[in-house]
Amino acid sequence: MKRAPKVAAKPAGKATAKPAPKTPAKPSRKAPLTPAATKHACFTLDADPANPEFVASYLRVAGDECAFIETNTAHSLPILLAALKERGLSRESVRYVIVTHAHLDHAGGAGVLMDACPNATLLAHPRAARNLIDPKKLIASATQVYGAERFAALYGVISPIPEARVLVQEDGAEVTLGGAPLRFLHTRGHAKHHFVVHDPALSAVYTGDTLGLVYPRLQRAGLFTLASTSPTDFEPAEARRSIARIVALGASTAYVTHFGGVSDVAAVGSQLSRCIDQSEAWLDEAARSDAPVAVLEARLRDQIRTAIDALAQERGLTLGLSDWDVLALDVDLNAQGIAFVAERMRHPPP
């Protein structure tokens, strides 16, 4: 079973969850740790049981506390709970469940994970929080696309999360985990409801989809990064600003949700910026076209495949049938996302 397309309702207004502090402290990237923060580690969990090395969740351990960053779907719950048990951690030790944005391959399992971890607080972007507190729009959107039976097979249960257990994170907000600071930076471009998590204690940043797609199986000839322009919020200028903001952190490792830790953050940012530039050129061309959306999507799929193949050849990577199988869904989603924004540009909402 392939990873399902990312379907997210368009949040409006402010989330009703408890607000983060208005004036959070800004830690140094070399902030000292308290005595309690003696065991610091990040574990990459292969969260999709059907698609190896496609979607990662991260278990961040700090002393006697821990946090999950990204949840994938409800089908990932046994994997996440097993990771706790393997490391001698209890469900009660989970202090935070963190999702970078509300797309279902990142946050679909947040509700069932919160149900399993009684002491956890969900940390989310203000725009994402409202759809996780009340996921009816997320469920309706995805069910309309797939039908009830297929939706259940792809995502399982999407449980609502009590508002009292949700803490929204404004831009620059900070929490501590085992004495170590975690800082939240809003990063539009892929989604308006997206943030990344800066982890100075590990010199790391958890990037969601803001730093693109870095599938391990496509790294055979060196770094190979692609953009994710999936519906509905692709904004090229914001994407470039967000990439620059991540690179400027100076983190040693970027933990990308698709997939795993990457050490040369600046190189990822450079490659991804080039992909964003190309996607913006396609968007401008599509917005000037009078072709129907379906025709735009077909044309964009061809352009994206051709560009990926050219990038691979340039980097000495030969893409086989199995590689294109890995990329097929992202090709479709990227085409849909660019076409969606082009149509919105051609026919702005009133």
Wavefront OBJ file of the C-alpha trace (Angstrom):
o trace
v 0.000 0.000 0.000
v 1.422 3.309 -1.036
v 1.505 6.318 1.224
v -1.737 8.204 0.774
v -1.937 11.709 -0.694
v -1.719 14.436 1.898
v -5.171 15.825 2.484
v -5.561 18.751 4.821
v -8.498 20.994 5.547
v -7.778 24.683 5.211
v -7.772 26.055 8.759
v -9.230 29.498 9.284
v -8.792 31.915 12.119
v -7.026 31.307 15.397
v -6.979 27.950 17.109
v -9.040 27.653 20.239
v -6.293 25.824 22.090
v -4.365 27.340 24.962
v -1.883 29.908 23.589
v 1.858 29.628 24.011
v 3.699 32.314 26.021
v 3.792 35.633 24.160
v 7.404 36.403 24.868
v 9.349 33.134 24.866
v 13.026 33.156 25.653
v 15.367 32.541 22.747
v 17.985 29.963 23.679
v 21.496 29.906 22.393
v 22.290 26.944 20.137
v 24.751 26.026 22.878
v 22.330 26.466 25.765
v 23.534 24.713 28.918
v 21.587 21.687 30.095
v 20.236 21.137 33.567
v 21.559 18.175 35.618
v 18.378 16.244 34.795
v 19.181 16.302 31.062
v 21.845 13.626 31.176
v 20.524 11.178 28.560
v 19.953 12.885 25.243
v 19.158 10.992 22.081
v 16.972 11.012 19.002
v 15.791 7.717 17.515
v 14.474 7.476 13.952
v 11.402 5.225 13.772
v 10.265 3.755 10.456
v 6.632 4.630 11.020
v 4.791 3.291 7.973
v 4.450 -0.495 8.244
v 3.564 -0.785 4.548
v 6.262 1.456 3.047
v 9.777 1.118 4.521
v 11.832 4.329 4.833
v 8.974 6.487 3.632
v 7.681 8.240 6.750
v 9.681 8.786 9.928
v 8.602 9.501 13.460
v 11.251 10.624 15.914
v 11.536 9.588 19.551
v 13.389 12.332 21.410
v 14.676 11.137 24.795
v 15.874 13.621 27.429
v 16.610 12.209 30.846
v 13.465 10.570 32.196
v 11.208 12.357 29.706
v 10.594 11.839 26.035
v 8.628 13.226 23.106
v 7.384 11.928 19.782
v 7.876 14.220 16.806
v 5.516 13.256 13.955
v 3.004 10.394 14.305
v 2.100 9.244 10.776
v -1.280 7.444 10.912
v -3.062 5.357 13.532
v -1.489 2.276 11.936
v 1.878 3.465 13.271
v 0.822 3.296 16.918
v 2.223 -0.206 17.604
v 5.596 0.856 16.166
v 5.781 3.955 18.354
v 4.738 2.170 21.529
v 7.189 -0.659 20.819
v 9.969 1.925 20.525
v 9.196 3.104 24.049
v 9.234 -0.421 25.445
v 12.497 -1.313 23.698
v 14.194 1.612 25.429
v 12.732 0.982 28.862
v 10.411 3.976 28.694
v 6.819 4.041 29.880
v 3.865 5.616 28.131
v 3.624 7.943 31.132
v 7.100 9.294 30.374
v 5.907 10.830 27.088
v 5.637 14.531 27.866
v 4.939 15.839 24.352
v 3.519 14.665 21.055
v 4.636 17.123 18.380
v 3.377 17.369 14.790
v 4.970 19.715 12.270
v 1.690 20.227 10.400
v -1.765 18.728 9.978
v -1.261 16.612 6.839
v -2.372 13.101 7.678
v 0.956 11.369 7.037
v 2.366 13.585 9.799
v -0.528 14.042 12.219
v -3.160 11.415 11.404
v -2.103 9.230 14.326
v -1.818 12.031 16.883
v -5.178 11.308 18.516
v -4.624 7.603 19.136
v -1.074 8.271 20.363
v -2.366 10.883 22.803
v -4.961 8.378 24.021
v -2.128 5.913 24.704
v 0.114 8.433 26.506
v -1.886 9.880 29.419
v 0.602 12.569 30.462
v 1.358 13.928 27.002
v 0.526 17.379 25.678
v 0.120 17.889 21.935
v 2.237 20.725 20.524
v 0.967 22.077 17.202
v 0.901 25.134 14.968
v -2.108 27.374 15.754
v -3.658 26.658 12.349
v -3.144 22.912 12.731
v -4.399 22.682 16.308
v -8.054 23.374 15.539
v -8.221 20.510 13.034
v -6.650 18.079 15.509
v -8.984 19.141 18.316
v -11.926 18.700 15.944
v -10.820 16.518 13.000
v -14.225 16.336 11.262
v -12.999 18.436 8.313
v -9.880 16.318 7.904
v -11.950 13.129 7.989
v -14.589 14.485 5.603
v -12.008 15.719 3.079
v -10.110 12.428 3.009
v -13.268 10.292 2.988
v -14.589 12.261 0.019
v -11.405 11.468 -1.889
v -11.053 7.780 -0.952
v -14.405 6.546 0.286
v -14.982 5.228 3.795
v -13.462 1.778 3.284
v -10.277 3.006 1.624
v -9.947 5.819 4.157
v -10.049 3.318 7.024
v -7.422 1.149 5.332
v -5.096 4.106 4.776
v -5.496 6.058 8.001
v -7.376 4.012 10.559
v -8.985 6.056 13.337
v -8.450 9.816 13.604
v -9.359 10.605 17.193
v -10.168 14.118 18.412
v -7.774 15.504 21.002
v -9.197 17.337 24.021
v -8.495 21.045 23.789
v -7.103 21.044 27.334
v -4.310 18.711 26.173
v -3.244 20.908 23.232
v -0.699 23.716 23.482
v -0.304 25.826 20.362
v 3.171 27.056 19.522
v 3.534 30.551 18.145
v 6.561 31.505 16.082
v 9.601 31.512 18.370
v 7.837 29.764 21.251
v 9.847 27.380 23.413
v 9.302 24.444 25.747
v 11.788 22.323 27.674
v 12.193 18.550 27.628
v 14.362 17.070 30.349
v 15.974 20.490 30.765
v 16.707 20.875 27.048
v 15.021 23.634 25.025
v 12.856 22.920 21.983
v 12.060 25.993 19.904
v 9.321 26.295 17.274
v 9.730 28.277 14.062
v 6.844 28.813 11.664
v 7.821 27.817 8.131
v 5.292 28.444 5.379
v 5.818 27.322 1.805
v 4.671 23.713 1.965
v 1.704 24.466 4.240
v 0.452 27.526 6.075
v 0.098 25.420 9.229
v 3.712 24.215 9.353
v 6.488 24.692 11.878
v 9.914 23.149 12.411
v 11.428 22.246 15.767
v 14.921 23.449 16.655
v 16.714 21.201 19.159
v 19.937 22.976 20.216
v 20.977 20.260 22.690
v 21.423 17.821 19.799
v 22.303 20.505 17.236
v 19.295 19.262 15.293
v 16.159 20.516 13.585
v 13.036 18.465 12.807
v 11.884 19.793 9.464
v 8.646 18.054 8.487
v 8.245 18.747 4.760
v 9.888 22.197 4.765
v 13.269 20.719 3.811
v 11.823 18.469 1.138
v 12.045 14.742 0.463
v 15.301 12.843 1.019
v 14.403 9.182 0.522
v 17.296 6.925 1.616
v 16.955 4.590 -1.348
v 17.632 7.513 -3.734
v 20.897 8.555 -2.069
v 23.033 5.951 -3.914
v 25.065 8.548 -5.807
v 25.124 11.215 -3.113
v 22.562 13.690 -1.849
v 19.316 13.716 -3.837
v 16.612 16.074 -2.572
v 13.207 16.912 -4.029
v 10.542 19.453 -3.136
v 7.045 18.644 -1.920
v 4.502 21.002 -3.506
v 1.442 18.940 -2.582
v -1.970 20.632 -2.280
v -3.019 23.175 -1.221
v -0.612 25.802 0.091
v 2.503 25.856 -2.126
v 4.115 29.304 -1.852
v 7.527 29.486 -3.572
v 8.743 32.721 -1.971
v 7.758 31.541 1.512
v 9.363 28.156 0.872
v 12.682 29.823 0.060
v 12.485 31.997 3.171
v 11.761 28.936 5.296
v 14.704 27.017 3.822
v 17.008 29.947 4.554
v 15.697 30.154 8.111
v 16.465 26.470 8.731
v 19.960 26.674 7.237
v 20.718 29.769 9.326
v 20.184 27.765 12.523
v 23.520 26.066 11.905
v 22.201 22.676 13.052
v 24.414 19.667 12.408
v 21.497 17.384 11.513
v 18.138 17.887 9.851
v 15.629 15.166 10.694
v 13.416 15.027 7.614
v 10.064 13.265 7.891
v 10.579 11.694 4.440
v 13.091 10.313 5.562
v 15.723 10.303 8.302
v 18.662 12.385 9.501
v 20.704 14.385 6.989
v 24.033 15.892 8.001
v 24.745 18.521 5.324
v 21.823 20.840 5.964
v 23.130 23.636 3.731
v 23.517 21.255 0.780
v 19.953 20.017 1.232
v 18.762 23.607 1.300
v 20.683 24.461 -1.869
v 19.323 21.507 -3.828
v 15.806 22.098 -2.556
v 15.892 25.797 -3.470
v 16.704 24.839 -7.030
v 13.660 22.534 -7.072
v 11.491 25.326 -5.667
v 12.695 27.702 -8.386
v 11.761 25.183 -11.082
v 8.362 24.569 -9.501
v 7.726 28.314 -9.411
v 8.495 28.554 -13.130
v 5.964 25.792 -13.830
v 3.432 27.559 -11.610
v 3.820 30.846 -13.487
v 3.443 29.039 -16.818
v 0.363 27.166 -15.621
v -1.245 30.342 -14.262
v -0.918 31.969 -17.708
v -2.462 28.957 -19.451
v -6.142 28.643 -20.280
v -5.987 24.840 -20.238
v -8.373 22.917 -17.945
v -6.978 21.820 -14.579
v -6.853 18.175 -15.641
v -4.730 19.110 -18.647
v -2.467 21.229 -16.437
v -1.954 18.321 -14.060
v -1.054 15.930 -16.881
v 1.395 18.450 -18.349
v 2.943 19.095 -14.939
v 3.389 15.374 -14.278
v 5.394 15.073 -17.484
v 7.466 18.155 -16.633
v 8.178 16.915 -13.116
v 9.226 13.438 -14.282
v 11.520 14.938 -16.919
v 13.093 17.318 -14.398
v 13.636 14.550 -11.816
v 15.278 12.360 -14.432
v 17.547 15.227 -15.509
v 18.537 15.978 -11.904
v 19.284 12.319 -11.296
v 21.485 12.060 -14.385
v 23.298 15.243 -13.407
v 24.128 13.666 -10.041
v 25.114 10.311 -11.491
v 21.987 8.516 -10.301
v 20.257 6.062 -12.608
v 16.580 5.752 -11.747
v 15.081 2.303 -12.189
v 11.483 1.128 -12.189
v 11.487 0.629 -8.426
v 12.711 4.214 -7.953
v 9.913 5.595 -10.091
v 7.481 3.503 -8.073
v 8.761 5.283 -4.943
v 8.392 8.678 -6.638
v 5.057 8.093 -8.393
v 2.858 9.456 -5.628
v 4.989 12.548 -5.065
v 4.970 13.273 -8.803
v 1.165 13.166 -8.736
v 0.876 15.237 -5.568
v 3.345 17.872 -6.733
v 1.479 18.228 -10.027
v -1.842 18.519 -8.204
v -0.449 21.112 -5.813
v 0.988 23.356 -8.518
v -2.165 23.054 -10.631
v -4.333 23.890 -7.611
v -2.428 27.096 -6.886
v -2.379 28.013 -10.598
v -6.148 27.654 -10.750
v -6.493 29.836 -7.657
v -4.287 32.453 -9.329
v -6.416 32.305 -12.512
v -9.666 32.540 -10.571
v -9.024 34.240 -7.217
v -11.708 33.611 -4.591
v -14.029 36.566 -3.960
l 1 2 3 4 5 6 7 8 9 10 11 12 13 14 15 16 17 18 19 20 21 22 23 24 25 26 27 28 29 30 31 32 33 34 35 36 37 38 39 40 41 42 43 44 45 46 47 48 49 50 51 52 53 54 55 56 57 58 59 60 61 62 63 64 65 66 67 68 69 70 71 72 73 74 75 76 77 78 79 80 81 82 83 84 85 86 87 88 89 90 91 92 93 94 95 96 97 98 99 100 101 102 103 104 105 106 107 108 109 110 111 112 113 114 115 116 117 118 119 120 121 122 123 124 125 126 127 128 129 130 131 132 133 134 135 136 137 138 139 140 141 142 143 144 145 146 147 148 149 150 151 152 153 154 155 156 157 158 159 160 161 162 163 164 165 166 167 168 169 170 171 172 173 174 175 176 177 178 179 180 181 182 183 184 185 186 187 188 189 190 191 192 193 194 195 196 197 198 199 200 201 202 203 204 205 206 207 208 209 210 211 212 213 214 215 216 217 218 219 220 221 222 223 224 225 226 227 228 229 230 231 232 233 234 235 236 237 238 239 240 241 242 243 244 245 246 247 248 249 250 251 252 253 254 255 256 257 258 259 260 261 262 263 264 265 266 267 268 269 270 271 272 273 274 275 276 277 278 279 280 281 282 283 284 285 286 287 288 289 290 291 292 293 294 295 296 297 298 299 300 301 302 303 304 305 306 307 308 309 310 311 312 313 314 315 316 317 318 319 320 321 322 323 324 325 326 327 328 329 330 331 332 333 334 335 336 337 338 339 340 341 342 343 344 345 346 347 348 349 350
